[in-house]
Amino acid sequence: MKRLTTRILVTALLVIGLVAVAGNALASVAANAQIINQATLSYDDGTGIQTSSSTVTVTVALVEVAPAIDPGPDQSAAYTVPNIPLDNSFTITATANGPDSYGLTPNLVSESNTGGATLTVTSDNPVLLGATVTFDASSTTTAIVVPADGTADAAVNGIEPGDTVVIGGDIRTVQSVSDNATGTSTITLTVALPAAPGAGVLVAEQQVVTVQVESGTITAAGTDITVVKTLTATSVSDPGESVTSGQITDTFTSGVANLTKYVRNVTNPVVGTNSVSYNAVTYYQADVSAEPNDLLEYLLIASNSGSGQVTAAEIEDVLPVSFVTLVTGGYSGQDFHYDDGTNPAVTYTAANDGDPATYDGTDTLTVIVDSDTVAVGADGIIASGQSVYLLYQVTINP
């Protein structure tokens, strides 16, 4: 009798298991990895040992999972014109086992003191995040070995040079990718990890995306605008995988300026009403009397009681020239005394000579407000809580 002996040998050229991760059914094997199984039949047909082989290939599928989103810091800007922009940053990190695109939707949670705040994603939308998983324990602290993705190029599973990746909680930059069509590929990092990762560790791309917020138009000056928003990321492959970030609050501060004018009789001091003291000298808003040829000194105080700065601030004072004449040289040989409330006071001339003060020679005095007299050039700003002071003198006409 002819005896036939057979033996079947199954060889797995690439075998990777799947495990469950707490909270999500995540694959610990990279998407696009090829699981290649070869079976060999060995038998004796009477003439000797013969073999017959057959191979099947299974490509690991993407397991869609919503990414992680971390909101950046709250932002603040001064409201100076409608639709002041602010840029909010959100850090988005892949959690899937392979590359996926995510649509980004900004959400207006609340707004106050404005009816027209707008939100716009200014980064790529949708955003593509690469991801893969370490192959075995052969990785080093700088060379990360992962399954090939079926295409030999300079990227593996969407991860390419220059990308930011998170590996075991450590954030690194990719220096290069040595990618093969089959087998394994290697991701080289610019800076070493504290320890080499083992098998099944996620290598996740991380990007910072930007949402621009515009303030709209303020409802009540002097009260802040606040805009609260979140960002939702939704998998393009599986819209059921979606996540919304925590909140970012933007504040647009608003200033409110007020001008108050006082006077004192230098020649014949009198006590008026509604007084204020400046440099240990008292000035009054009302009930100050004077005679012809008396010297009067005016004090103008511009203050900002709002939470934000005001800009383009300028003081204009029209003199009643039928009754008074501007005195020149009254302040160290110059015509006006100006104090920004912080730095030493400065003096200006009435001439149109480039300093912030001018007098048109007829009746109008103009001074550009300066929040910082040490810095070059008047800036027209009154900061929140700041008061600036202007002094000038006149004589009453005979």
C-alpha positions as CSV (number, residue, x, y, z in Angstrom):
1,M,0.0,0.0,0.0
2,K,1.2,3.4,-0.9
3,R,1.6,5.5,2.2
4,L,1.0,9.3,2.0
5,T,2.4,11.4,4.9
6,T,1.3,15.0,5.1
7,R,2.2,17.9,7.4
8,I,0.7,21.3,7.4
9,L,2.9,24.2,8.7
10,V,1.3,27.6,9.1
11,T,3.8,30.5,9.3
12,A,2.7,34.0,10.3
13,L,5.1,36.4,8.8
14,L,3.6,39.3,10.6
15,V,1.3,38.7,13.6
16,I,0.1,41.4,15.8
17,G,-2.6,41.1,18.5
18,L,-5.4,43.4,19.5
19,V,-6.0,44.5,23.0
20,A,-8.7,46.7,24.7
21,V,-7.8,50.0,26.1
22,A,-9.8,51.3,29.1
23,G,-12.6,53.6,28.0
24,N,-12.3,52.8,24.3
25,A,-12.1,49.7,22.1
26,L,-8.8,50.9,20.6
27,A,-6.6,48.7,18.5
28,S,-3.0,48.4,19.7
29,V,-2.0,47.6,16.2
30,A,-1.5,50.3,13.6
31,A,-4.0,50.8,10.8
32,N,-2.7,49.8,7.4
33,A,-0.4,47.2,8.9
34,Q,-0.4,44.0,6.8
35,I,-0.9,40.7,8.6
36,I,0.5,38.1,6.2
37,N,-0.2,34.4,7.0
38,Q,1.5,31.6,4.9
39,A,0.4,28.0,5.2
40,T,2.6,25.2,3.9
41,L,1.5,21.7,3.1
42,S,4.4,19.1,3.3
43,Y,3.8,15.6,2.1
44,D,5.5,12.4,0.8
45,D,4.1,11.3,-2.5
46,G,6.3,8.2,-2.8
47,T,8.9,10.1,-4.7
48,G,10.0,12.3,-1.9
49,I,8.9,15.1,0.3
50,Q,6.8,17.7,-1.6
51,T,5.4,21.1,-0.4
52,S,2.6,23.4,-1.4
53,S,2.2,26.9,0.1
54,S,-0.5,29.5,0.1
55,T,-0.4,33.1,1.6
56,V,-3.2,35.5,2.6
57,T,-2.8,39.1,3.6
58,V,-5.1,41.1,5.9
59,T,-4.8,44.8,6.2
60,V,-5.6,46.3,9.6
61,A,-8.5,48.8,9.5
62,L,-8.7,52.2,11.0
63,V,-10.4,52.2,14.3
64,E,-12.0,55.7,14.4
65,V,-11.8,57.4,17.8
66,A,-12.4,61.1,18.6
67,P,-9.2,63.0,19.3
68,A,-8.2,64.8,22.5
69,I,-8.6,68.6,22.5
70,D,-7.0,70.8,25.1
71,P,-8.1,74.5,25.1
72,G,-5.4,77.2,25.2
73,P,-5.3,80.2,27.6
74,D,-7.9,82.8,27.9
75,Q,-7.2,86.0,25.9
76,S,-7.7,89.7,26.4
77,A,-7.5,92.8,24.2
78,A,-8.6,96.4,24.4
79,Y,-11.8,97.2,22.5
80,T,-10.9,100.2,20.3
81,V,-13.0,99.6,17.2
82,P,-15.8,97.1,16.3
83,N,-14.8,93.5,15.5
84,I,-11.4,93.5,17.3
85,P,-9.9,90.0,16.6
86,L,-8.3,87.6,19.0
87,D,-6.7,84.2,18.2
88,N,-7.5,81.2,20.4
89,S,-5.4,78.1,20.3
90,F,-6.6,74.5,20.8
91,T,-4.2,71.6,20.9
92,I,-5.7,68.5,19.2
93,T,-4.0,65.1,19.5
94,A,-4.8,61.8,17.7
95,T,-6.1,58.8,19.6
96,A,-7.0,56.5,16.7
97,N,-4.7,53.8,15.5
98,G,-4.2,55.5,12.1
99,P,-4.6,58.7,10.1
100,D,-8.0,60.3,10.2
101,S,-9.4,63.8,9.3
102,Y,-11.4,65.8,11.8
103,G,-13.9,68.5,11.0
104,L,-13.6,71.5,13.4
105,T,-16.7,73.4,14.6
106,P,-16.3,76.4,16.9
107,N,-19.2,76.8,19.4
108,L,-20.3,80.1,20.9
109,V,-21.2,79.3,24.5
110,S,-22.0,82.8,25.6
111,E,-21.4,86.5,24.9
112,S,-21.9,89.6,27.0
113,N,-22.1,93.3,26.1
114,T,-22.1,92.5,22.4
115,G,-24.6,91.0,20.0
116,G,-22.3,90.2,17.1
117,A,-19.3,88.1,18.2
118,T,-18.1,85.7,15.4
119,L,-16.0,82.6,15.5
120,T,-13.9,81.4,12.5
121,V,-11.5,78.4,12.3
122,T,-8.4,79.8,10.6
123,S,-6.4,76.6,10.5
124,D,-6.8,73.8,8.0
125,N,-10.3,72.4,8.3
126,P,-10.7,69.5,8.4
127,V,-7.4,68.7,10.1
128,L,-5.5,65.5,9.3
129,L,-3.8,63.8,12.2
130,G,-1.5,60.9,11.6
131,A,-1.1,58.0,14.0
132,T,0.5,54.6,14.3
133,V,1.5,52.1,16.9
134,T,4.9,50.7,17.9
135,F,5.6,47.3,16.4
136,D,7.6,45.4,19.0
137,A,10.3,46.0,21.6
138,S,13.0,46.8,18.9
139,S,12.5,50.6,19.2
140,T,15.2,52.8,20.8
141,T,14.8,56.2,22.4
142,T,15.2,58.0,19.1
143,A,14.3,55.3,16.5
144,I,10.7,54.2,16.7
145,V,9.8,51.0,14.9
146,V,6.2,50.8,13.6
147,P,4.4,48.7,11.0
148,A,4.7,49.8,7.4
149,D,1.6,51.3,5.9
150,G,1.7,49.6,2.5
151,T,3.3,52.6,0.6
152,A,7.0,53.3,0.5
153,D,7.3,57.1,0.8
154,A,8.5,59.7,3.3
155,A,5.5,59.3,5.6
156,V,4.0,56.5,7.6
157,N,0.3,56.6,8.5
158,G,0.3,60.3,8.0
159,I,3.3,61.0,10.2
160,E,6.1,62.9,8.3
161,P,9.2,64.9,9.1
162,G,8.5,68.0,11.1
163,D,5.4,66.7,12.7
164,T,4.8,66.9,16.5
165,V,4.0,63.5,18.0
166,V,3.1,62.2,21.5
167,I,4.6,58.9,22.6
168,G,3.8,57.6,26.0
169,G,3.0,61.2,27.2
170,D,6.2,62.7,25.8
171,I,6.0,65.3,23.1
172,R,8.7,65.1,20.4
173,T,9.4,66.3,16.8
174,V,9.9,63.9,14.0
175,Q,13.3,64.3,12.3
176,S,12.8,61.8,9.5
177,V,10.8,58.8,8.4
178,S,12.3,55.7,6.8
179,D,9.2,54.1,5.2
180,N,8.8,50.7,3.6
181,A,5.8,49.3,1.7
182,T,5.9,46.1,3.8
183,G,7.4,45.0,7.0
184,T,8.3,47.9,9.3
185,S,9.2,51.5,9.1
186,T,11.2,53.7,11.4
187,I,10.4,57.2,12.8
188,T,13.4,59.1,14.0
189,L,13.0,61.8,16.6
190,T,15.0,65.0,17.0
191,V,15.3,64.5,20.8
192,A,15.5,61.1,22.6
193,L,12.7,59.8,24.8
194,P,13.4,59.1,28.4
195,A,13.0,55.4,27.7
196,A,12.5,53.2,24.6
197,P,8.8,52.4,24.1
198,G,7.7,48.7,24.0
199,A,5.2,47.2,21.7
200,G,1.7,48.6,21.3
201,V,2.4,52.2,22.2
202,L,0.5,54.9,20.3
203,V,2.5,57.4,18.3
204,A,0.0,60.2,17.9
205,E,0.4,63.4,15.9
206,Q,-0.5,66.6,17.7
207,Q,-1.4,69.9,16.1
208,V,-2.4,73.4,17.4
209,V,-5.4,74.8,15.6
210,T,-6.6,78.4,15.7
211,V,-10.0,79.9,16.1
212,Q,-10.3,83.6,15.5
213,V,-12.8,85.5,17.6
214,E,-14.1,89.0,16.6
215,S,-15.7,91.1,19.3
216,G,-18.6,92.5,17.4
217,T,-19.8,95.9,18.4
218,I,-19.9,96.9,22.0
219,T,-23.3,97.6,23.6
220,A,-22.2,99.7,26.6
221,A,-18.8,101.5,26.7
222,G,-16.9,101.0,29.9
223,T,-18.1,97.5,30.4
224,D,-16.1,94.5,29.1
225,I,-17.2,92.3,26.3
226,T,-16.8,88.6,27.1
227,V,-17.0,85.8,24.6
228,V,-16.9,82.1,25.7
229,K,-16.3,79.4,23.2
230,T,-15.4,75.7,22.7
231,L,-14.2,73.6,19.8
232,T,-15.7,70.4,18.5
233,A,-13.7,67.9,16.5
234,T,-15.6,65.2,14.5
235,S,-14.1,62.2,12.7
236,V,-14.7,62.5,8.9
237,S,-14.6,58.7,8.7
238,D,-17.1,58.2,11.5
239,P,-19.2,61.3,12.5
240,G,-20.3,59.4,15.6
241,E,-16.7,59.9,17.0
242,S,-16.8,63.5,18.2
243,V,-15.4,65.5,21.1
244,T,-15.9,69.0,22.4
245,S,-13.1,70.9,24.2
246,G,-13.2,72.9,27.4
247,Q,-14.0,76.6,27.3
248,I,-11.8,79.6,26.4
249,T,-13.0,83.0,27.6
250,D,-12.0,86.1,25.7
251,T,-12.3,89.6,27.3
252,F,-12.4,92.8,25.3
253,T,-11.7,95.6,27.8
254,S,-13.5,98.9,27.3
255,G,-12.4,102.3,28.5
256,V,-14.5,105.4,29.4
257,A,-12.8,108.8,29.6
258,N,-14.0,111.9,31.4
259,L,-12.6,115.4,31.3
260,T,-13.0,117.7,34.3
261,K,-11.9,121.4,34.4
262,Y,-10.8,123.4,37.4
263,V,-9.5,126.9,38.0
264,R,-7.8,129.0,40.7
265,N,-7.1,132.7,41.0
266,V,-3.3,133.0,41.3
267,T,-3.3,136.8,41.9
268,N,-6.1,137.0,44.5
269,P,-6.7,133.4,45.9
270,V,-10.3,132.7,46.7
271,V,-12.1,129.6,47.9
272,G,-14.5,128.1,45.5
273,T,-16.5,124.9,45.5
274,N,-16.0,121.4,44.2
275,S,-12.3,121.4,44.8
276,V,-9.4,119.2,43.8
277,S,-5.8,119.2,44.9
278,Y,-2.9,118.9,42.5
279,N,0.7,119.2,43.6
280,A,-0.5,120.5,46.9
281,V,-2.4,123.4,45.2
282,T,-6.2,123.6,45.3
283,Y,-8.4,124.2,42.3
284,Y,-12.1,124.7,42.0
285,Q,-14.9,123.9,39.6
286,A,-17.1,126.8,40.6
287,D,-17.5,130.0,42.5
288,V,-14.1,131.4,41.8
289,S,-14.1,135.2,41.4
290,A,-11.5,137.4,39.7
291,E,-10.8,141.0,38.7
292,P,-9.3,142.5,35.5
293,N,-5.6,141.7,35.1
294,D,-5.8,138.8,37.6
295,L,-3.8,135.7,36.7
296,L,-5.9,132.5,36.5
297,E,-4.6,129.0,36.2
298,Y,-6.7,126.2,34.7
299,L,-6.3,122.5,35.5
300,L,-7.8,119.9,33.1
301,I,-7.9,116.3,34.3
302,A,-8.6,113.6,31.8
303,S,-9.4,110.2,33.5
304,N,-10.3,106.7,32.3
305,S,-12.5,104.8,34.7
306,G,-13.0,101.8,32.3
307,S,-11.3,98.4,32.3
308,G,-9.5,99.1,29.0
309,Q,-7.5,101.9,27.4
310,V,-9.0,104.6,25.3
311,T,-7.2,105.7,22.2
312,A,-7.0,108.8,19.9
313,A,-7.5,111.0,23.1
314,E,-7.1,114.7,22.5
315,I,-8.0,117.7,24.6
316,E,-9.4,120.8,22.9
317,D,-10.1,123.9,24.9
318,V,-11.6,127.0,23.3
319,L,-10.6,130.1,25.3
320,P,-13.1,132.9,25.8
321,V,-10.7,135.4,24.2
322,S,-13.1,138.3,24.6
323,F,-12.3,138.1,28.3
324,V,-8.9,136.4,28.7
325,T,-5.5,136.2,27.1
326,L,-3.3,133.1,27.0
327,V,-0.1,133.6,29.1
328,T,3.1,132.3,27.5
329,G,6.3,131.3,29.3
330,G,4.5,130.5,32.6
331,Y,6.1,127.1,33.1
332,S,9.9,127.2,33.0
333,G,9.8,129.5,30.0
334,Q,7.2,127.3,28.2
335,D,3.5,127.6,27.9
336,F,1.8,124.4,29.2
337,H,2.5,121.9,32.0
338,Y,1.6,118.2,31.3
339,D,1.7,115.3,33.7
340,D,0.9,111.7,32.7
341,G,0.4,110.7,36.4
342,T,3.5,108.5,36.5
343,N,6.5,110.2,35.1
344,P,7.9,113.6,35.9
345,A,5.8,116.4,34.4
346,V,6.9,118.0,31.1
347,T,6.3,121.3,29.5
348,Y,5.1,122.2,26.0
349,T,5.1,125.3,23.9
350,A,2.0,126.9,22.2
351,A,3.8,127.0,18.9
352,N,3.2,124.3,16.2
353,D,6.7,123.0,16.7
354,G,6.2,119.2,16.9
355,D,5.3,118.8,20.6
356,P,1.8,117.5,21.5
357,A,0.4,121.0,22.3
358,T,-0.6,123.8,19.8
359,Y,-2.5,127.0,20.1
360,D,-4.0,128.3,16.9
361,G,-3.3,132.0,17.8
362,T,-7.0,132.8,17.9
363,D,-8.8,130.9,20.6
364,T,-8.2,127.1,20.5
365,L,-5.7,125.1,22.5
366,T,-5.2,121.4,21.4
367,V,-3.2,118.8,23.3
368,I,-2.7,115.2,22.2
369,V,-2.9,113.1,25.3
370,D,0.2,111.0,26.1
371,S,0.1,108.1,28.4
372,D,3.9,107.9,28.8
373,T,5.9,111.1,28.4
374,V,9.2,109.2,28.6
375,A,8.5,107.3,25.4
376,V,9.0,109.2,22.1
377,G,5.8,110.7,20.6
378,A,2.4,111.3,22.1
379,D,0.3,108.1,21.8
380,G,-3.2,109.4,22.4
381,I,-3.8,106.7,25.0
382,I,-5.3,106.9,28.4
383,A,-4.8,103.6,30.2
384,S,-7.4,102.0,32.5
385,G,-7.3,103.8,35.8
386,Q,-5.0,106.6,34.5
387,S,-5.5,110.3,34.9
388,V,-3.5,112.9,33.0
389,Y,-3.2,116.6,34.0
390,L,-2.8,119.8,31.9
391,L,-2.1,123.3,33.3
392,Y,-2.2,126.6,31.5
393,Q,-2.6,130.2,32.5
394,V,-4.6,133.2,31.3
395,T,-5.0,136.8,32.4
396,I,-8.3,138.6,32.5
397,N,-8.4,141.4,30.0
398,P,-8.4,144.9,31.5
